[in-house]
Amino acid sequence: MKKKIILTIGDGLGDRPCKELDYMTPLEYAHTPNLDRLAKTGATGIMDLIGPGIPLGTDIGHMILFGYAQEDYPGRGPIEASGAGLSLEPGDVAFRCNFATVDEAFNVIDRRAGRIRENTHILANSLDGMEIDGVKILFKEATEHRAVLILRGEGLSANITDSDPKKIDGNTKYKEVLSTDGKADSIYTANILNKFLLEANKILKDHQVNKERIDNGKLPANFILTRGAGIMPNIPKITEKLNFKASCVAAEGTVLGVARLAGFNPVSHEEMTGNIDTNIELKAKKVIEELEHSDFVALNLKCPDLMGHDGKPKKKAEAIELFDQLIGNILEYKPENTIIAIAADHSTPCEKKEHSGDPVPILINGPGVRRDNVERFNEIDCGHGGLGRIKGHEFIWTLYDYLELIKKEGN
Ligand SMILES: [Zn+2]
């Protein structure tokens, strides 16, 4: 019977010894019966996503975990645009945006338009589909005051500056977009984007949604600030390249964006919050459902990362215990032919409150998987595991080989 794989990703799972935990890591300190049971009957190791001592973001971490190379990273813009639900084509230039408030002289009054939450889809619709000098504008709202923009046309470049001034003091104008390399394609792209910003302002300032906001004493969302330009490379979806079906269950737009770029079916729900109050029963149920029509299902749990950023070891241990329960729920319903793998996209040590280049623990358990002598799942014990210390692409290739997706070398 053909095997299937569930890859559960504890976001920012790896850590360093914490004084508050008597120099254990949160993962060593946490009570994790399900993870330990899997360690006892499976193969473990530690993994450097790209290489030892190289910290990386959630976006590139997940790209590597899904089978891409470091060079394939398209930048934040394309990933966020994909996460918001836009499909990108090679050559598209994508941006992360804010709805913002400017005055008559284009001074930025509020970078988030009073943290607008309502009716941004109506405002976005009024900009989506515009054309400027033959370049098509795709525009979509994202969470709260955020939005995404795609420029689609011939000869565009992402080597341009942000229009978002980032720091404002009441007398700060939005930044006119400039080429960063002085080449013709980037000068052209900057010109198109500058025209769009003014055109968008014209449309938004008289929009009914904003008239109502002003009447209600709220700041109008009358300007679009752009940042993080990235060009979509001509890379195949990993699911098409290797010919398999995959899904990704996650709460965070970034993870879902990477999943969509990779050709994975993105699955989310409002009860998956990305925080410690997320609905783990629902997440487990979705994983099992997706397994019916997918060969590979990835699952992300965000909260260990958040607790690492907060610098709270005991809270991080609690988040890890939630990860363990989530895996327990999955194991209860997991079909017999299914391999379960555990990994992380990076370490987020409480000590650093940021991502670090420390390796993360990994585990593979299921039919056909070797069993090593490790009995607990954590950064230290897994260092003695049968998988050794491997790189991210070696780990995912190992998993894809269990699915028989990797061609034999030689004859
Ligand atoms: Zn992450």
Residues whose N, C-alpha, C, O or C-beta is under 5 A from the ligand:
A	BS01	ZN	D11 G12 T58 D305 D345
